[in-house]
Amino acid sequence: MRGELYIDGKDAYTDFGVWITEGGYDGLLSFPELVEPDRNDWPDEDGIEPDLEKPTLKPRELNITFVRDVDGRSAGALVEHLSKSGYHLFRIPSLGREWSLRLIQSPAYEDWDTLEALTLRFAEDQPVRPSPVAIPEGGGRYVPLSEYELDGVPLDRYGVMVTEGRDEIMRSPTVKTNLSRTVLDVDGKIYDAGKVVYNSKEVTLKCCLIAGSMTTLWSCYDALLDALIQPGERSLYVDYNVEEYPCYYKRTSGWKLESLRGRVVVTFNLTLEFTVFRMDGIDYLLATEAGELVVTEDGEYYIDLNIYAD
């Protein structure tokens, strides 16, 4: 229990009689959410045109659940300390990182002496934006070659394996509503059905980040976040249907620290906004007998067999 968590340099167990319950670290791990960018949404064109010239991050709110030593002091000692003005520095040696948080919600005063576990809610008003870092060569543990590339970089370079995503990728977006009008004495409505265009759509990929150490995990973590929040649209290439989709980062959710022993394993959901998505048919591309796609001599374009079909 001792040495697991320090708050403003004080040992949480020794000084306050509490420790973080299993899974209590998870809320600290999530990426900050992106502030929703301004956009143009043209009624006669697929998708949207987001303004991503300067992406900004939202402040975070998170829960931490503590277990109280029933035979020890009241939980009030912890709450009273956290209720002091200013931010409080949380340092977790096993994670190798610290966070500056402020308390925004705590249990009722009369429950401080009776609760064996108490959940406190905190705010991180200024999420830390990672410094530009080199793209890592994986997390130091085996991860299968990824079928997904972010701006041309396979996700396994970040130690990330996508465990679910195909159904989300292939799901059709909703259709935009065209101009329509109703007439009081006429059944139904008059609808402009001259053109069908699609909305943008959210896609959530279930991911697993695998690293050989916490230091390597944070290196992969920071590099991925840095790549996601760069100015401009991102490009997600999907190998199994040979498609590339313009998108931008929105948020992550469901972070869970699965393992700290032997290897570090973290699972999470990554949500992207596909700005344009349309599949009008099947593309047939020239490939070798080994299944490798053939490109033009300059190496920039695949050879589309549709243009040679009768």
VENVENBEL-V840751 format. One record per run of one state. SS is the DSSP state (helix for helix, strand for strand, loop for the rest). FROM is the first residue (numbers start at 1). TO is the last residue. Records with the same first field share a line. If there is no record, write none. Layout:
SS: FROM-TO, FROM-TO
//
This chain:
loop: 1-5, 8-9, 17-17, 21-25, 30-33, 35-38, 41-48, 51-56, 58-59, 69-75, 83-87, 93-96, 106-108, 112-116, 125-147, 151-152, 159-159, 165-165, 171-174, 176-179, 182-189, 192-197, 199-200, 212-213, 229-233, 242-242, 260-263, 275-284, 286-286, 288-292, 294-294, 296-301, 303-303, 309-310
strand: 6-7, 10-11, 18-20, 34-34, 39-40, 49-50, 57-57, 60-68, 88-92, 97-105, 117-124, 148-150, 153-154, 160-164, 175-175, 180-181, 190-191, 198-198, 201-211, 234-238, 243-259, 264-274, 285-285, 287-287, 293-293, 295-295, 302-302, 304-304
helix: 12-16, 26-29, 76-82, 109-111, 155-158, 166-170, 214-228, 239-241, 305-308
//
